[in-house]
Amino acid sequence: MNEKQMINCPVCGIKFIPRTFYPEESIFSTHDGKKLSGFNGYISSRTVKPPEVILSTWITYCPSCNYILKFVKEIVRKEKIISKNKESKEVREKYNSYYFGFPYGDYSQHLKEITGKVKSKIDTELKNLNFEVWENLYAIDDNFKFLVRFFANLEHYFSQSGMGNDKNMSNKIKRLKLPKDIEISLIQLNNIKDGIVKGDYELSDDDEENIDNILVDFVLFLIKKHVSPLISKKQLEEGYEFIKFEDFEFQIKNYLGNYLYSNFNNDPSSNKQIRLFMNNLFKEINI
């Protein structure tokens, strides 16, 4: 299936993408006049007539007038395979299948096609974000070392984003256009990190809580920034207008959710953040 070819109903004339195809049981005649039935048209009996070709049919229906349409999908041809190291009396028949240009794909195939393309784009984008360096921060128990490594990662991200020339961390944080609460937290934590380096600051309980939350909050922001354009409705407007966005959303949400839960499974508190993030992400896309 290389193209999204629509079916033209011969009764009402509507063109449509079938929701699904159903295999129809096939009936075949034998040389002695009897009938044999086989699912998908595959019968290995030598008595089937004609012996060279067996046809199977797939059916669907018109969503407008419910007219039943049938299509030949598979042609099965019998061939004798002779092994060089076997005597002729050991020769057995082998049945091989050949598929002849069935151009129609059903809804689920096209949904799988577009979600596969989008998942590939998301995967590439997430790899470019280098999640591993952020996830490795969970292994750091010392909060000061955590802050030093966190902001080192952030500096690397700024450098990749073309903001490496600005030496002022607060300015670069503001240029990210973060949600206000995350922006304030990052600026505060950067100041705290600098204060600890100078030896004139000790972490408070609020600081500890802020540190516990900032990693997931910031990484989820990065995902939203880089992934949102890839999962918008525009993906379905480029030849996939017949796909329901709810179905597309369900597939992508499962994929992205599994990715996030597996990457942040070291932090039990992240589960709630991820759930809220996923709901808000698709809610904003639907607006």
Protein Blocks (a to p, Z undefined) as FASTA:
>chain_A
ZZdcddddfklopacddfbdcddddddddfkopacddehhiafbfkbccfkbccdddddd
dfklopacdddfbdcdddddddfkbcfklpccddddddehiabdcfklmmmmmmmmmmmm
mmmmmmmnommlmmmmmmpmblklmmmmmmmmmmmmmmmnopmmpmblklmmmmnopafk
lmmmmmmmmmmmmmmmnopaccdfklmmmmmmmmmmmmmmmmmmmmmmmmcmklmmnopa
mpcfklmmmmmmmmmmmmmmmmmmmbmklmmmmmmmmmmmmmmmmZZ
